[in-house]
Amino acid sequence: MGDVVKFKRPTAAEKHKGKSLCRSGFHKWEVVQEKQFDVKQGKLVTIYKCKRCGKQKVTAH
């Protein structure tokens, strides 16, 4: 006979780890693409993405 393998469900703390900070507005921004030209604005822009939740932010220079 084979061995019985127990599957562990993630706890609520593990499932939502790091997301409470983002909900409070404390994102961990990381540069995805720097100095990209936006045709609509006519300016150079930098794209940021939050490491924890995946939200994107664009800033013009």
ABEGO torsion letter per residue (X at the ends): XBBBBBBBBBBAAAAABGAAAAAAGBBBBBBABBGBBBAAAGBBBBBBBBAAAGBBBBBBX
